[in-house]
Amino acid sequence: MKKLLSLYSAAALFGILFITSCAKEEDEPQPTGPTFRGNWAVSEKSKDFGSSTYNLTISDSSNASYILIAYLYGFNKKTYGIVSGNNFTIPVQSIQGNNVSGTGALKNVNRIEISYLVQTTSTHYDTVGVVLTK
């Protein structure tokens, strides 16, 4: 009887070890907080140029609190934004001879809204509203 009990105990221990070794492995941790990175489809409304659509890319900079926006307003130079939570600010910066500034917000993982100004002359600003979608 003791031999049978020992055999059942060993089998139960082996079963428990076997089952726990087959448990699903944890997925790698996903980044927490908002992510602006990626390729985005742009729907833009400019006071000067009307509606347009194009694609742009948002990437991280070497400093985690900044993002880089490629092709905003058709520029060949990247526009940078300062991230704070789900929002970012585009500080005044000169891009291709125009001063650019504005704000943006991550509305959900598939939508970003941006409002910005482009100073095209010393007295004229183009007002632009943008919706980015994935």
C-alpha atoms as one frame of an Amber mdcrd trajectory, in Angstrom:
protein
   0.000   0.000   0.000   2.864   2.388   0.827   4.447   1.569  -2.503   1.200
   2.367  -4.346   0.793   5.653  -2.411   4.392   6.616  -3.248   3.782   5.811
  -6.892   0.612   7.998  -6.969   2.456  10.842  -5.224   5.319  10.653  -7.705
   2.897  10.595 -10.645   0.983  13.594  -9.251   4.205  15.554  -8.705   5.384
  14.704 -12.227   1.992  15.788 -13.654   2.077  19.112 -11.845   5.629  19.818
 -13.016   4.733  18.836 -16.584   1.630  21.058 -16.689   3.398  24.114 -15.234
   6.269  23.715 -17.682   3.730  23.910 -20.536   2.158  27.151 -19.295   1.898
  29.937 -21.866   4.921  32.170 -21.819   4.346  35.846 -21.116   4.440  38.101
 -24.166   7.167  40.677 -24.191   6.075  43.795 -22.336   4.498  46.413 -24.556
   5.523  50.036 -24.203   3.323  51.924 -21.806   1.968  55.367 -22.459   1.020
  56.949 -25.743   2.762  56.019 -28.947   2.779  58.480 -31.789   5.233  56.413
 -33.870   4.265  54.975 -37.201   3.063  55.699 -40.702  -0.049  57.843 -40.844
  -2.562  58.834 -43.527  -3.088  62.603 -43.446  -6.294  64.508 -44.102  -5.310
  68.180 -44.043  -7.288  71.417 -44.385  -5.204  74.485 -45.108  -6.677  77.988
 -45.244  -4.386  78.756 -48.210  -4.412  75.432 -50.098  -7.728  73.782 -49.152
  -8.014  70.042 -48.519  -5.269  67.557 -49.271  -4.275  64.017 -48.386  -0.825
  62.486 -48.105   1.209  60.217 -45.824   3.680  61.067 -43.127   5.836  59.251
 -40.606   6.304  59.977 -36.916   9.427  58.625 -35.252  11.199  58.963 -31.933
  14.111  61.317 -31.622  17.248  60.558 -29.658  15.523  62.267 -26.706  12.440
  60.315 -25.536  10.414  63.497 -24.908  10.560  64.553 -28.574   8.962  63.156
 -31.715   9.958  63.824 -35.303   7.237  64.354 -37.919   8.351  63.787 -41.507
   6.612  65.561 -44.441   4.208  67.752 -42.417   2.887  70.484 -44.787   4.921
  68.862 -47.543   8.216  69.922 -45.974  11.338  67.903 -46.771  12.694  68.578
 -43.282  11.331  66.925 -40.137   9.235  68.953 -37.722   9.815  68.171 -34.058
   7.265  68.083 -31.267   7.627  68.013 -27.497   5.561  65.212 -25.962   3.616
  65.531 -22.720   1.303  62.574 -22.076  -1.138  62.207 -24.984  -0.351  65.708
 -26.267   2.519  67.379 -28.014   3.549  70.918 -28.815   5.252  71.985 -32.006
   7.412  74.859 -30.776   8.164  77.686 -33.186  10.781  76.396 -35.609  11.996
  77.550 -38.983  11.467  74.971 -41.700  12.359  75.748 -45.288  12.075  79.500
 -44.617   8.694  79.279 -42.819   8.007  79.528 -39.104   5.884  76.578 -37.936
   4.153  76.109 -34.566   1.165  74.235 -33.200  -0.272  71.504 -31.001  -1.389
  67.910 -31.399  -3.193  65.225 -29.430  -3.345  61.455 -29.616  -7.092  60.749
 -29.528  -6.702  56.950 -29.682  -4.201  54.451 -31.107  -5.496  55.142 -34.627
  -6.101  58.909 -34.570  -4.056  62.063 -33.972  -5.362  65.614 -34.401  -3.000
  68.522 -35.079  -3.587  72.270 -35.420  -0.692  74.412 -36.568   0.297  77.685
 -38.171   2.761  78.250 -40.992   4.088  81.793 -41.282   4.644  82.112 -45.026
   5.466  85.863 -45.070   6.225  88.418 -42.390   2.499  89.168 -42.015   0.682
  86.054 -43.289  -0.081  82.782 -41.482  -1.636  79.710 -43.064  -3.936  78.011
 -40.541  -3.897  74.223 -40.872  -5.994  71.455 -39.291  -4.883  67.846 -39.656
  -6.333  64.431 -38.819  -3.893  61.502 -38.913  -5.251  57.961 -39.106  -3.667
  54.522 -39.273
